[in-house]
Amino acid sequence: MLKVQEIRELIKLVDQSNIDEFVYEHDGSKIKMKKKTAEEVVARPVMPVMEEIPAPKAVQPAMVKQEVVTEPTVQAPIKEIEADTKDLHKIVSPMVGTFYQSSSPDAEAYVKAGSKVSKDSIVCIVEAMKLFNEIEAEVNGEIVEVLVKDGQLVEYGQPLFLVKAE
C-alpha cells in the first residue's frame, strides 16, 4: 500500500500532467484519480436555465405600478385628516405595546367616539411586557375618533385618540 506522502506526490504529478484519469491497483487496493476537464464545466446547463426565469422581472413592474397608483390615494386622506385635526388634541401611546379598549374582553370600552373625558379619565390600556398600563386623557373634552383597533400593536408616540378639548 502507498503511503500518504506518495499519494500526495501522485496527485501533484497527475494535476501537472495532461492525464485526465489515473488508476493504480496493487494487492487488492485501488486508487483512482480524475481531473476536472473543461467538458465538465461546459456540460453544466444549470446556470443558463436559472438566469432564464422571467417571473420576478414580470411581477416587479406590476408591483411598481400598483404602488404608484395607490400612493396618491393613501396620501390624500392623511392630508385631510391632518387638516381636520389641527384643532384637536391627540392622545398618544407612551410606549410600544398592545392597545386595549377595555379592562377585559367582555367589559365595555372605556371610551367611544362622542364620550366626554376629563384629564384623569382612563381612555385605554397599553400592554407592554405583561404590564397593563392605564392611559389617561390628559385633557378635558370629547373623544372625536378612536384611531386604533382593539388588540392592535402600537408604537411609541402613535396617536390613539383625537379629542376636542374644552
C-alpha positions in Angstrom: 0.0 0.0 0.0 1.2 3.5 -0.8 2.0 6.0 2.0 0.1 9.3 2.3 3.2 11.2 1.1 3.4 9.1 -2.0 -0.3 9.6 -2.8 0.1 13.4 -2.4 3.0 13.2 -4.9 0.9 11.2 -7.3 -1.9 13.8 -7.1 0.6 16.6 -7.9 2.0 14.7 -10.9 -1.5 13.9 -12.3 -2.5 17.5 -11.7 0.5 18.9 -13.6 0.3 16.4 -16.5 -2.2 16.1 -19.4 -3.6 12.9 -17.9 -7.4 13.2 -17.2 -7.7 9.9 -15.3 -5.2 7.8 -13.3 -5.9 4.3 -11.8 -3.4 2.5 -9.5 -4.1 -1.1 -8.3 -1.8 -3.1 -6.0 -2.6 -6.1 -3.7 -6.3 -5.6 -3.8 -6.1 -1.8 -3.2 -7.2 0.6 -5.8 -6.5 4.4 -6.2 -8.5 6.2 -8.8 -7.9 9.9 -9.6 -9.8 12.1 -12.1 -9.2 15.6 -13.2 -12.0 18.1 -13.9 -11.9 18.8 -17.5 -13.3 21.7 -19.5 -16.0 19.4 -20.8 -17.4 19.0 -17.3 -17.7 22.8 -16.7 -19.3 23.4 -20.1 -21.7 20.5 -19.7 -23.5 22.2 -16.8 -26.7 23.7 -18.2 -27.9 24.8 -14.7 -26.6 28.4 -14.8 -28.3 29.5 -18.1 -31.6 27.8 -17.0 -31.6 29.7 -13.7 -30.9 33.0 -15.5 -33.9 32.5 -17.9 -36.5 32.6 -15.2 -38.5 35.7 -16.1 -41.2 35.5 -13.3 -39.7 38.0 -10.9 -39.0 40.5 -13.7 -42.6 40.3 -14.9 -44.0 40.7 -11.4 -41.9 43.7 -10.4 -43.3 46.2 -13.0 -46.8 45.4 -11.9 -46.0 45.9 -8.3 -44.4 49.3 -9.1 -47.5 50.3 -11.0 -49.7 49.3 -8.1 -47.6 51.3 -5.6 -47.7 54.4 -7.8 -51.5 54.1 -8.3 -52.2 53.6 -4.6 -49.8 56.1 -3.2 -51.7 59.3 -4.1 -54.9 57.8 -2.7 -53.2 57.0 0.6 -51.6 60.5 0.8 -54.8 62.4 0.2 -56.8 61.1 3.2 -53.8 61.7 5.5 -53.6 65.3 4.5 -57.4 65.7 5.0 -57.1 64.2 8.5 -54.1 66.4 9.3 -56.1 69.5 8.2 -59.1 68.4 10.3 -57.1 67.6 13.4 -55.1 70.8 13.8 -57.6 72.0 16.5 -57.8 68.5 18.1 -55.7 67.1 20.9 -54.0 63.8 20.2 -53.7 61.2 23.0 -50.6 59.3 22.0 -49.1 56.0 23.2 -46.4 56.5 25.7 -44.8 53.2 24.8 -44.7 50.3 22.4 -47.3 47.7 23.2 -50.8 46.3 22.5 -53.8 48.6 22.7 -56.9 47.5 24.6 -60.2 49.5 24.7 -61.3 47.8 27.9 -60.1 46.2 31.1 -61.2 42.7 29.9 -62.5 41.2 26.6 -66.2 41.1 27.8 -66.1 44.6 29.5 -67.4 47.7 27.8 -64.8 50.1 26.2 -63.5 52.9 28.4 -64.4 55.5 25.8 -66.0 55.7 22.3 -66.4 58.5 19.8 -68.6 61.1 21.5 -67.6 60.2 25.1 -66.8 63.0 27.5 -63.5 62.8 29.2 -61.6 64.7 32.0 -57.9 65.0 32.5 -57.7 61.9 34.7 -60.2 59.7 32.8 -58.8 56.3 31.7 -59.2 56.0 28.0 -57.4 52.7 27.3 -54.8 50.2 28.3 -51.5 49.6 26.6 -49.9 46.3 27.5 -46.1 46.2 27.4 -44.1 43.2 28.6 -47.1 41.7 30.5 -47.7 45.0 32.3 -51.1 46.7 31.7 -50.6 50.5 31.7 -53.7 52.7 32.0 -53.6 55.7 29.7 -55.3 58.9 30.8 -56.9 61.5 28.6 -54.6 64.4 29.9 -57.2 66.9 28.7 -60.9 67.7 29.3 -63.1 67.3 26.3 -64.9 64.9 23.9 -63.5 61.9 22.1 -63.8 62.6 18.4 -62.2 59.5 17.0 -60.6 56.3 18.1 -57.6 55.8 15.7 -56.6 52.2 16.6 -58.4 48.9 16.9 -58.7 46.7 20.0 -55.7 44.3 20.2 -53.6 46.3 17.7 -49.9 46.8 18.2 -49.0 50.5 18.7 -45.7 52.3 18.6 -44.3 55.0 20.9 -45.9 58.3 20.1 -48.6 56.8 17.8 -51.9 58.8 18.1 -54.6 56.6 19.8 -57.5 59.1 20.1 -58.5 62.6 18.8 -60.1 64.8 21.5 -61.9 68.1 21.0 -60.5 69.9 24.0 -62.8 72.2 26.1 
